[in-house]
C-alpha cells in the first residue's frame, strides 16, 4: 500500500488508524488517497498482527452475571458499552453465563483463558457477582463492575435514593398504606446474599416511610428468577379478606407486571383500587399494560462510563484502581398511580 500510494509505511498507518501520539502527520487529501488505495488492494486489517505489535487485542468483554435460557443483556448498559467501544475502535465480546451452567466457575475461567481480552466489564444482576469478584481479584485483567457497588472500578446507581424518591412520591400522592414487595428466588436466600439493590431499596423505602410518620410494610414473594410462560405468582403475600394496601411499590418492573396479573385475576383495578409502582425503567415497564410509574436508571450513560473506565484501567496497566462512579436515578410518573 505504501508503494502504491508513494508514501512511507508510517504515513499509511497514520492515515488508516490515526493516533494522537504519532509524530507523523498526514493531510486529509493524503488520508483520502490512502483509503482509495486500500479499497483498490482490498486491504483488511489483520487483528492478530496488530495485537502482537501493540500487545492489545482491541477486545473488551461484556459478561452478564445472570442465569437462565431467556437471559437478555440489559439494553441500555450494552448499548452504552458498544457505542463507547466504537469510538475507540474496540470490539465487544458478549459473554453470558452458559444456560446449563451449574456453577459460575464453569463460565468465568473460560473468559480468562479463551477470549483474549484487554478488559472485562461485568454487569451484575445476581448474587454470584460477589463470588466472581473474589475469583478474579488479582488476575491482572482490568475489570469494571457495572451495576455493582465497590470502592474502586465500579459504576453503580444510588439505589436507596431512588427508593426514597418513589416512596415520597407515593406519600405525596396521598397514599398511606404503602407496601414494598420484594421477590426472592424459591431458595429464599437471606438479604445479605442477594444483590445489594435489594437491601438498599428496602432501606430507602423504610427511611422515607418513617420520615413521613408511616409504618413500613415489607412483604416477600418467592418466585423463580426468570419470567416463564403462564407464570403465576404466589398469593400468600396478599391474603384474601385482609385490607388491601393503598399502593404496592415493587422491587422491579417485572415484579410489578406479575402483580398486575394477579390483580386482574382478582378483579382489583389499578390504580383505582391499588396503586402500583416499579423500579428500573426497563423494557418490562415499556411493555406494561399501561404506562408504569417507575424509577428510571441511566443505563446507557452508565454503560458509556463503564467502557471509559475500562480504557482508563487498560492505559494504567497492572492492578490499577480508579474511583467508582455513582449515578442518580429519576422518577417517571405513569398511569399506574393516581
Secondary structure, 3 states (H helix, E strand, C coil): CHHHHCCCHHHHHHHHCCCCCCCCCCCHHHHHHHHHHHHHCCCCCCHHHHHHHHCCCCEEEEEEECCCCCCCCCHHHHHHHHHHHHHCCCEEEEEECCCCCCCCHHHHHHHHHHCCCCEEEEEECCCHHHHHHHHHCCCCCEEEEECCCCCECEEEECHHHHHHHHHHHHHHCCCCCEEEEEEECCCCCCHHHCCHHHHHHHHHHHHHHHHCCCCCEEEEEECCCCCCCCCCCCCCCCCCCCCCCCEEEECCHHHHHHHHHHHHHHCCCCCCCCEEECCECCHHHHCCCCCCEEEECCHHHHHHHHHHHHHHHHHHCCCCCCECEEECCEEECCCCCC
